[in-house]
Amino acid sequence: MSEFRDDIFIFMPGISAEEYQLRAKLRTARNVSTKAMLEVPGTQAHILYSLVNELVTDWIYAPATDEQLQKLVDQCRRLFICGQHFENEL
């Protein structure tokens, strides 16, 4: 039985477990931001979620250090918090 390999493993074979986890977080941020944009069209929250989506889409498979990826994960977290704040203000 073959082991399932997701997109990150397929496009970036040989990366460390830590790097995989960071890239998986970015992929999750992309997926969540896509869903969030659909829920709040035309709002300030939509703009923030769109920014998250654009940022992480370019970085999921791009060469980067773990430190760079962690900084991006942290930035996405902050943008999500801001987006949720705007949603709560609606």
Secondary structure, 3 states (H helix, E strand, C coil): CCCCCCHHHHHCCCCCHHHHHHHHHHHHHHHHHHHHHHHCCCCHHHHHHHHHHHHHHHHCCCCCCHHHHHHHHHHHHHHHHHHHHHHHHC
